[in-house]
Amino acid sequence: MNTGRAVPIWKRCFDVAVASIGLIVSSPLLLVIAIGVRMTLGRPALFRQRRPGRDGRPFTIYKFRTMVEPDLHSGAGSDEQRLSRFGAWLRHTSLDELPGLWNVLRGEMSLVGPRPLLMQYVDRYTPAQSRRHEVLPGVTGWAQVHGRNATTWEQRFALDIWYVDHQSFWLDLKILALTMVQVLKRDGISHAGHATMPEFAGARETIHTIL
């Protein structure tokens, strides 16, 4: 899949500037969090996983670990059971996402864009839902400031596609500002009955723009 949609120059320059400053300023905090993860969860401190990026090309996303490894003997295999107390705090404050600034600096992600989901979801999208891969995935996005994980998958994808069609410098600034508000309020961190979101099993209806 190759959409041919170029990353706007303003967006790349803004991403590099903010990500560079963010990594420098937050470096002491990154160290403290890494030590905290090592003490509570062991090695490694970072969570790495392949995710689909722009045009569906895989890249390795970086986050701080928030869960213990699956334990087949104890039965602690679900996300809810594996989420540690320290990990839950990192998620509530969104501090687990800080290493993603490295992905932004590398050009694999943007500060703002549709959140990168799991590789196995790619084949389950409708053609309309696949349009979320026309732009770089983001650390935060339009869907994240309109319900985050409390929305349905259909709503989330509709919000993602709306952003693809309306992205601008001023919209990105608005999303970043709203993200800060949402982090402070700690809204929409999880879907009802789940640590984050339930698995996306595939499209159940044709996506439609809800904004």
C-alpha positions in Angstrom: 0.0 0.0 0.0 1.4 3.4 -1.0 -0.8 6.4 -0.8 1.8 8.8 -2.1 0.6 11.4 0.5 3.7 13.3 1.5 4.4 14.4 5.1 3.9 18.2 5.2 7.1 20.1 5.8 5.6 22.1 8.6 4.6 18.9 10.4 8.0 17.2 10.2 9.8 20.4 11.4 7.4 20.8 14.3 7.7 17.1 15.2 11.5 17.2 15.2 11.7 20.5 17.2 9.2 19.4 19.9 10.4 15.8 20.2 14.1 16.9 20.5 13.2 19.5 23.2 10.9 17.0 24.9 13.5 14.2 25.1 16.2 16.6 26.5 13.9 18.2 29.1 12.4 14.9 30.2 15.6 12.9 30.3 15.9 13.0 34.1 12.2 11.9 34.3 12.9 9.1 31.8 15.7 7.8 33.9 13.6 7.8 37.1 10.7 6.0 35.3 13.1 3.4 33.8 14.5 2.7 37.3 11.0 2.4 38.7 10.0 0.0 35.9 13.1 -2.1 36.5 12.4 -2.2 40.3 8.8 -3.2 39.9 8.7 -5.2 36.7 12.3 -6.2 36.1 14.0 -6.2 32.7 13.5 -4.7 30.2 12.3 -1.3 31.1 11.1 -0.6 27.6 8.2 -2.3 25.8 8.9 -2.9 22.1 6.4 -4.0 19.6 5.9 -4.0 15.8 3.1 -1.7 14.7 1.9 -0.5 11.3 3.0 2.9 10.4 2.4 5.2 7.4 1.2 3.2 4.4 1.0 0.2 6.7 4.8 -0.2 6.9 5.9 -1.9 10.2 8.1 -0.1 12.7 9.0 -0.8 16.3 7.2 1.3 18.8 8.8 2.2 22.2 6.9 2.6 25.5 7.7 2.0 29.1 6.6 -1.4 30.3 3.4 -1.4 32.4 2.6 -5.2 32.6 4.2 -8.3 34.0 5.0 -11.1 31.6 2.2 -13.6 31.1 2.2 -16.4 33.7 0.6 -19.6 32.4 0.8 -21.2 35.8 -0.9 -18.5 37.8 -3.4 -17.7 35.1 -2.4 -14.1 35.0 -2.7 -13.8 31.3 -5.2 -11.0 30.7 -4.2 -7.3 30.4 -6.2 -6.5 33.6 -4.4 -9.2 35.6 -0.9 -8.3 34.2 -1.2 -4.5 34.7 1.0 -3.6 37.7 0.2 -0.8 40.2 3.1 1.3 38.9 2.2 0.5 35.3 -1.4 1.6 36.0 0.0 4.9 37.3 2.2 5.3 34.2 -0.9 4.8 32.0 -3.1 7.1 34.0 -0.5 9.9 33.6 0.4 8.8 30.0 4.1 8.8 31.0 4.4 5.3 29.5 4.2 7.1 26.1 7.3 9.3 26.6 9.7 6.9 24.8 7.5 7.4 21.7 9.2 10.8 21.2 12.2 8.7 19.9 9.8 7.3 17.2 8.8 10.8 16.4 12.4 11.9 16.1 13.1 9.0 13.8 10.3 9.9 11.5 8.2 6.7 12.2 5.6 8.6 14.1 4.2 12.2 14.5 3.2 14.0 17.6 -0.4 14.0 16.2 -2.0 11.3 14.1 -4.1 8.1 14.4 -2.7 5.9 17.1 -0.7 2.9 15.8 -2.6 -0.3 16.5 -1.7 -3.9 16.2 -0.3 -5.5 13.1 -3.0 -8.2 13.0 -5.7 -5.5 12.7 -4.5 -4.4 9.3 -6.2 -7.2 7.4 -9.4 -6.6 9.3 -10.0 -3.0 8.2 -12.5 -1.9 5.6 -11.0 0.2 2.7 -12.2 3.3 4.5 -10.7 2.3 7.8 -7.4 1.6 6.1 -7.1 5.3 5.2 -5.9 5.9 8.7 -2.5 4.7 7.4 -2.3 7.6 4.8 -0.6 9.7 7.5 2.0 9.0 10.1 0.7 7.5 13.3 0.7 9.8 16.3 1.6 9.8 20.0 -1.8 11.4 20.4 -4.7 12.1 18.0 -8.2 13.4 17.3 -9.7 10.2 18.6 -7.7 10.4 21.8 -9.2 13.8 22.7 -12.7 12.6 21.8 -13.1 9.7 24.2 -9.8 7.9 23.9 -10.4 4.2 24.8 -13.9 4.9 26.0 -15.2 5.1 22.4 -16.3 2.2 20.1 -13.9 1.0 17.3 -16.3 2.5 14.7 -16.2 5.9 16.4 -12.5 5.8 16.8 -11.9 5.0 13.1 -14.3 7.7 12.0 -12.4 10.2 14.1 -9.1 9.0 12.7 -10.3 9.4 9.1 -11.7 12.9 9.9 -8.2 13.9 11.0 -6.6 12.5 7.8 -8.9 14.7 5.8 -8.6 17.8 8.0 -5.0 17.9 9.4 -3.4 21.3 9.8 -0.9 23.0 12.0 -3.6 24.7 14.0 -5.5 21.5 14.4 -2.4 19.7 15.7 -1.8 22.5 18.2 -5.5 22.2 19.3 -5.1 18.4 19.7 -1.9 18.7 21.8 -3.6 21.3 24.1 -6.7 19.1 24.5 -4.4 16.1 25.2 -2.8 18.0 28.1 -6.2 18.7 29.5 -7.3 15.1 29.1 -4.1 13.7 30.8 -4.8 16.0 33.8 -8.4 14.8 33.9 -7.4 11.2 33.3 -10.4 10.6 31.1 -11.0 7.7 28.7 -8.0 5.6 29.8 -9.8 2.3 29.5 -12.8 0.8 27.8 -15.5 -0.6 30.1 -14.3 -4.0 31.4 -10.8 -3.7 29.8 -7.4 -2.4 30.7 -7.3 -0.4 27.4 -9.5 -1.4 24.5 -11.1 -4.8 23.5 -9.6 -6.6 20.6 -10.7 -5.3 17.2 -12.4 -8.3 15.5 -13.1 -6.6 12.2 -15.5 -4.1 10.7 -19.2 -4.7 11.5 -20.6 -1.8 9.6 -19.5 0.7 7.0 -17.5 3.5 8.6 -19.1 7.0 8.4 -17.9 10.4 9.5 -19.5 11.4 12.7 -18.2 15.0 12.9 
